Amino acid sequence: MSTESRPPFPPFTRETAIQKVRAAEDGWNNRDPHKVSLAYTADSRWRNRNEFLTGRDQIVLFLTKKWAREHEYRLIKELWAFENNRIAVRFAYEWHNEQGEWCRSYGNENWEFNEHGLMQKRYASINDLAINEADRKFRWPQGARPAAHPGLSELGL
């Protein structure tokens, strides 16, 4: 039996669900595929857009490819709802391709956690919107979003 854990643990309160969401946001903003994969169970199941993944090895491969093509990636996640061991979030992230064309991607995720706080299921629906560089809203230095930076609701997104 695995002794891996990632607090906070379910059942979630509003406070612990917000902590879980921010931890996920910070992890993804640091763009380390292996480190991010450790927040998921070894047999985690994902649907990301039209891709279906199972397990950490596939998660690492997916994130490695993602961040190789999505340059200057910056993400904000916001709690939408929670109950017991499930959390729903909405999110937006900005990035540009190799040609310097900027995009803001919007989406929703549904998460399910095991008793050790590891995500065992992740279902993501995402839409992309081309934006001008001047219209970017996520301009902090690469890495975790500063605590003082506004969230999605404050930005009107």
N, C-alpha and C positions, 0 to 999 in steps of 0.2 A: 504494500500500500504506500502511496506517495505521501510524503510529509510536506510537500510544497504548499505554500499558502500565500495569499495576497490580501491583507486586510484593506478596508473593512469587510466584514463577513455578513452574509444574509442571516436573518431577514433585515432588510435595509430600512432605515429611518430616512426622513428627508435629508438630514445632515450627512449621514453616511453615504447616501446615494449621490449627493453633490460631491463628496470627497472622491468617490469612485469615478465619477465623470471627469473630474479635474485630473486625477491620476492618469486616466486613459489619454486625455488631451495632451498632458505633458509628455507622456511616453511617445506618442505619435509625433509630436513636434520635435523631439530629439532625434528622430529618424534613424534609430538603431534597430534594424529588423530582428536581430536575435534577442535583444533585450525586450522589445515589444512582445515577441512571441511568448515570453515567460509569464505574461499575464493571462495566458490561455491554457486550458488543459492540454495534455499531450495529444488527445484525440478530438480537440475542439473542431466544431463544424461551422463553416462560414458560407454565407451567400453574399457576395460583393458584386453588385450590379448583375452581370450575367455569368459570373464565375463562381464555382462551387469548390471549396477547399476543405480538406480534412487533415488535421494535425499540424504540429509546429513546423515541420520541415516545409510544408506547402505554404504556410503563413510567411516564413522567412523568405522563400523564393518570390512570393507575390509582392511583399513589401520592398524587396530589393529591386525588382523590376519597376514597381510604381515610382519609387523615389529616384530612380535613374532617369525617368522621363518627366517627372513633375518637379521642376527646379524651383528653389526658394519657397518650398511648401510651408505654409503656415495655417494652422487649424484652430478653430474655436468650437467646442462642444457645449451644449446646454441641456440640463435635465428637462425632460418633458413629463415623464411619469415614472412611478415605481410601485412595486408590490412584491412582498416576500423576497424572492431571489431573482427578480426581473427588473430591468431598468430600460426605459425608452429615452433616447436622446435625439435632438436635432443638432445639426452641425453645418458649418460652412468652412471651406478652406480655399486659399488662393495659391496659385502656382503659375509658372509659365513653361512653355515647351522650349525646345532647342532653337526655334526661330524667334523667341522672345515674345510670343503671343500669350497674353495673360488670360486666365480663366478663374472664375469663382465657381466652385462646385458646392451644391447644396444637397443635404440629404437627411435621412432618418435612419436610426439603427435601433434594433431590438436586441437586448442582451439577456442571457440567462447564465447564472453563476452556480457553481457547486458550493458545498458547505465550507470549502477552504478559500472562497473568494476568487477562484479562478473562473474565467469566462469559458463556458462550455459550448455556447451557441452565440453566433453573431449574424444577424440578418441586416444587410445595408442596401438601401435604395438611394441612388445618387443621380443628380442631374447637373449638367455643366452649362455655364453661361459665359460666353466670351465677354471680357471687359477690357477697357483701355487701362494702361498702366496708371494713368492719372486717377482712375476710379478705385484703385486699391484702398482697402480699409485696414489691412493687417500689415503694419509696417514696423513691427518690433524686430530687433536683431534675431537672427536664426536661433531657434531653440524654444524653450518653454515660454509661453505668453506671460509677460510681466503682470503681477497681481493688480496693478493700477490700470491696465489696458481694459477698455470696455468689452463686455460680452456681446453676444448676438442681439439680445433684446435692446441693450443700450445703443447699439449701432443701427437699429432699425432693420435688422436682417431677420 
